[in-house]
Amino acid sequence: MTQTRTPRTEPTARIVRYAERASGDIRVGVLVGGTVRPLPGLTRLADLLALPLKEIRARVEDPDGRAADEQDIVLLPPGDGRMEVWASGVTYERSREARVEESSQATVYEQVYDAERPELFLKSVPWRVVTDREPIGIRGDSAIDVPEPELAVVVNAHAEIVGYTVCNDVSSRQIEGDNPLYLPQAKIYAGSCALAPGIRPAWELPDAHDLDITLSIDRRGTALWSGATSTRRLRRRIESLVTWLFREEHFPHGAVLATGTGLVPDLDITLRPGDVVRIGITGVGSLTNPVVEGKGAMEWLLHATDSVLSRENVRSRENVLSRENVR
């Protein structure tokens, strides 16, 4: 009798930026199956993204630094140096519908959905970005705030796609709906941008236009809202969005570009402090963040760039608060 062998699945690799718990030293490495190996000579993700894709791939596929266990490191947001986080708007039909529903200038969104030129805007600089288990923020002067789950593409200085991660493009629907010119205030503030710490290498992902995306919002341990979509519904090609981003701009340390959302809750749903937002993208990763409100609740970011301990303290505190809200 012939036995059928189950094919072995290779552990998924992620490019990560992390700090060693013992020394506090920040490094860039490759995380596979609970073990991370540093990329020698690199302490910043920005330095990796300054390289051509061919060299990046060679380094990522053959890390030769001393291995460390995942429990001995602190994963950090995937951004440093002169990197920037940008975002695309109205790239899914659902996003167009939601913007039309909320806006006093509905035709603006209908026009940009069909236009050749996409909507692109600066979302964040690295020091304002939060990552998994860290709080996202909602504005204290907004009545309707929502998470926006998005596939984010990581691009090097040469406009080559290096990999993908998960983005939560938190937004004030009320402020943007009042007037499209208020978009920077609705989109760009401390706590409005979360990125999963791991970057899935582009050469390991067969098709970025065939990925399932899920979103759930939990309140006091109960599902408030959930939904699912797919990058198959993305109207624009990711490569085209990258081309437009680099068309008249330089990114010497690369960039992260969120590709827009296809999941927007109804207008009667808004985030509140204590909620927990969970996002998953097949083959890319996941992102979980508790919600806080107001400028003061995100003040810890002012000191987090050079203090890994402060990030750990915030993660522990917010996890405790989230558990308390379940009771």
Disulfide bonds with the S-S distance in Angstrom:
none
